[in-house]
């Protein structure tokens, strides 16, 4: 990564404040990075909206983080926004966009024969990945 990008922050966003736990873990793993957090509580909850509405909300957050904070990467700390918008955002922007989704498959593989419980929004449950 060039020096120009090395000094830029990493953007982290969620549809509310839950993503602060993801931000905390990122700080633990990469303490020398700078971060910008955006909690979109004005439009929460995302999980009851349409896929297109969630994409538009996520795109606006990405645009603001790029324009206002010149982020070098974006972490979507929202399962719903990841499932509804991450793939499309990756196609539209050149910076890394990392998403988070429930780890249902690894949990099931690590606990054969046991029940795995996942909490998810209605929109996330309708997505193909889930």
Buried (B, 14 or more C-beta within 10 A) or exposed (E): EEEEEEEBBBBBBBBBEEBBEBBEEBEEEEEEBEBBBBBBEEBBBBBEBEBEBBBBBBBEBBEBBBEEBBBBBBBBBBBBBBBBBBBBBBEEBEBEBBBBBBEBEEEBEEEEEEEBEBEBBEBBEBBEEB
